[in-house]
Amino acid sequence: MEIVKVFGNTYCIDTGMTYIPFYKLNAREIVLLDSGYGIGEREGINALIDDNGYHVYGIINSHAHIDHVGNNMFFKEKDKAIIAMTRLEAALCSSEESVKAYFGGHTLKSVRGHFETMITETDILIDPEDECIEMGGAIFKIIPTPGHSPAHISIITPDDVVYVGDTLISYEVMQGAKMPYAFILSVDFMSKKKLAKLNCEHFIVAHKGIYSNIENLVNDNIAFYKQRAQRVYDVVHKPMTLEEILRAVIREFNINVRSIHKQRVINRMMCSFVDYLIEIEQLKAEIDNGFIKYHQTERASSE
């Protein structure tokens, strides 16, 4: 792991898999924008912060996924860090029960085994109408960018550097991603387009890049997700249940599924594409002998 300077007092921790931005309030205190994975990254992140003599004053989270909030409680206990998150995302990761409700299909035992580091006590709740947040005397602008998660936000540091979280993915990630995720694809597309209108110094993408201009990246991201949606559509060549579609998608995308947890993750990703295809009227759901089956619409078939 290493620290990368972006612009002014805005930096990134390069974990290898992701960028975790932070803003230097002064020579010692920093504000993290997300906190990374708890399992697998905590030791390296903490060592890097300690080796540079930093103290985590606070954390502003883009959203409540495990690779973005996994060290919240660690730094809250270690440095008394102040945690800020949108009201809805904070609710989603406030307890084992809320995480179970959000992800679905998991027992409480499974939640404890896979999502324990997600549970977070949030100090500052960011509402949809809030345009900025003050932390340690610094003002961070808030841009609502829902879609990847229900109340995802992008954050602009005082240096006019935008952290877009998971609203965008880099070209390198697109090259290797078999099944990217968005909670609601149609909303995610609108948020991507919103980011393209911003005129800022730099843009930080969690997975994983730093850009001075993202217009092409936005267009390519949307095209990439739509192409993946098309491939999901193509496997539904007859009326199929979700499980049958999942089996076909795993085969089509050559995805290795060797655990129940991995199957649930892939199913969740696939279902967002199925939902999108229903929204744009390319797939339709109907009851067939007590089972929900999905099929291509006449309109889509004729196009």
N, C-alpha and C positions, 0 to 999 in steps of 0.2 A: 504494500500500500504506500501511497505517496500523496503529498499535497500539491495541487495544481493551482497556480494563480490565474484567475479569469480576468478581472479588471478591478482597479481600485482596491477596496477592502473585501471584495468578493472572491472566494476561493472554492475549491472542490477537494474533497477526499476521494481519490481514485481507489476504489476497493478491488479493482480488477473486473468486477461484473457491473458495477454502477458508479455514478458520480453522486456524492452527497455534498451539496453546496453548504458553505457557511459564510457568515458575514462577521468580520472583526469589529466589535464595538470599540475596542481599545487593544493595547498590547497583550492583554491576558484574556479578556472575556469574548466569547463568540456566541453567535446564534446559529444553530444548525437548521437547515431546511430539510427535514426528514432525518431519520437516525439509523437507517440500514437494517440489515438482518441481525437478529439477536444471536441465532445459532450460526456459527461459521464466520461471522464478521466482527463480533463484539470485541474480542481480544485485540485484533489488529487496529480497529477504529480507536479504541480506548488508549492503546499504546501510542498511536500517532498523536493523539490529542495531548496526552501527558508529556510525551517527549518534546513537544513544542511549547510546553508551559501554558497550555490553554485551559480555560475553565468554561464549561458549557452553561452560559447564562440562561438560555432557553432554546426551545425547539418549536418551529412552525411546521406542521405537517401538511403535505399536499393532499394526502388521503390515507385511509386506514387499511392499507395492505401490509402484510407481514414483513415485506422487504423494505418498508418505509417507516414503520413505527416500532420495529423490533428491539430498539435500545432506548425507547422513551423512558420506561420505568427505571432502567439501569442508571441513566444520567439524572433522573429525578431524585433517586436515592443517593447517588454519589456526589452530585454537584448542586442538588436542590434546583435543578433546571425547571423553568416554567414551561408548561406544555400548552400550545395553542393549536386548535383544530376547528374545522367547521362543525357546527352543532350536530348535524346528521352523522358525519363520519365519527365524531366523538362518541355518539350513542352506539354506533355499530360495534365499536371495540371497547365498550365500557365494562363488559362482563362476559363470562363464558356463555351465558344464555343468549346474549345479543349476538355474539359471534356465531353461535349455532343457528340462530334465526337467519342471519345474513347469508351464510354459506349453504345451509340446508344439507340434508343427507348425512350429517355427521352426528354421532352420539356425543354426549358430554365427554366421555373418555377419549374419543377421537379428537375433540376440540382441545382437550388438555395436552394430548400428545403432539399435535401438529401446530396449534395456534396459541399456545400459552403466552409467548412473548408479544402477542398482539394486544393483550389486555392493558389498557392505559387509563390513568386518571388525568383528565384534561382540566387545566386551570382557566384557560381563556377560550370561550366559545365564540366562533366567528359566524355571524349570521349572513344570510344572502345579501342583505342591503349594505353590509360593511365594505367600504372601499379600501380600507387600510387597517393596519394593526401597529401599535407602538410596542416595542420591546427593547428595554435597556436604553431608552432615549432615541432609538432609531425607528424610522417609519418605513414599513414594508407595505407596498400596495398589493391588493388582493384582486385577482382576476378569476371569476368563477369559470371553470372549465369542466363541467360535469360530463359524464359519458363513460370514461374508463371506470369510474366508480361513481356512486350516486351524487356526491357533493365534492368532487375533486376541485382543487383550486391550483392556479399558477401564482407564483409569488415574485414580485419585483423588488429587488434590493435597493437601498439608497444609491447604489452605483448605476441604476438603470439597467441591471442585468436581470433577465427573466428566467426563473426556474420553472419549466413547464411540467415537471414531474413525469407522469406516464401518458400525458396527452399525445405525445409524439414518441416514436422510437427511431433510432438512428438507422442509417443505411446498413451498417454492419449487423445490427440486430435483425433487420428485415431479411438479410441474406440467410440467416440461420433459423429464423422463427418459422415453425411449422403451423402453429395455431395461436396467433396473437389474441389478446383478450380485451374486450370492452364490455362493460355492464349493459349499456344501451348504445349500439353502434350509431344509430341515426343522430343521437344527441352528441356522441363523441365526434362525429364528422363536423357538426356545427361549431364545436369548441376548437377543433383544429383550424377551421377557417377563421375563427375569431383571432387566434394567435397570429395568423398571417398578416393581420392588419396592424399589429403592433410595430412601432418603430423604436427599438431599443438597442443598446450597445451590443449585448450578447444574449444568446439563448442557451440555457443548459438543459440537456435532455438526460433524464435519469439513466436510461438504458440506450445509448450512452454516447454523448457527444456534446461539443461546444461549437456553436454556430454564430456567425455575425448576421446571417440572413437565412430565414427558414421558409421562404415562399415555395421553393422547389421541394423542400422536404415535406411540407404540408401536403402538397398535391400528390407526391409520391406515396406518402402514408395512406391517404384516402384511396388511391388506386390499388395499393397493396391489400388493404382490408377488403375492398370490393372484389378483388381477384380471389381472395380466400373465400369470400361469400359465394362466389360463382362456383368454386370447386365443391363446396358443400351442397349447393343446389344440384350440381351435376350428378351426385351420387344418389339423389332421391329420384330414381328412375321408375319407381312404382310406389304405391301407397306403403308407407313404412312407419313403424313405431320409432320413438326416440332412440330406443336401444338398438334397433336395426340400423338407424342412421349413424349412430355412434360407431357401431361395428364397421360400417362401410367407410366412415371418415378415418378411423384408425388405420384401416388398410390403405386408403387413398393417400394419406399423408405419411404413411410409414412410421407411425408413432409407437414407441415401445411402452407398453403398459404392463407393469409387473407387480403392482400393488393396488389395493382398493383405493388408497388416497390418490394415487396418480390417475386412476380411472375417474374419480370424482372431479378432479381438477380439469381433465380433458373434457368431460361431459359438460361442465359449467361453461367452458370456453365455447364448445360447439353450440350449446343452447342459445348463446347470444347471437350467433349467426343465423340460426333457425328463426329466432324472434325477428331479426332484421328482414329476413326473406319473407316472412309473413306480413310485416309492416309494409313492404314495397309490393305486396301482392304477387310474389313469385311462388310462394308456397301457401297451401291452405290446410288447416287442421279439421278433421272430421272424426266422428265416433264410428267405429266399425266393430260391431259385436262386443261392445264394452271397452274397447281400447281406442286411444287417440292415435290416429294415423295421419301422416303428412304426405301430401302429394303436390306435384307441380300444377300450377293453375293453367287453365286453357290460355289465358292471356300471355303467360310467360312462355308456354310451349310454342305459341305462334310467332313470338318475337324473333 
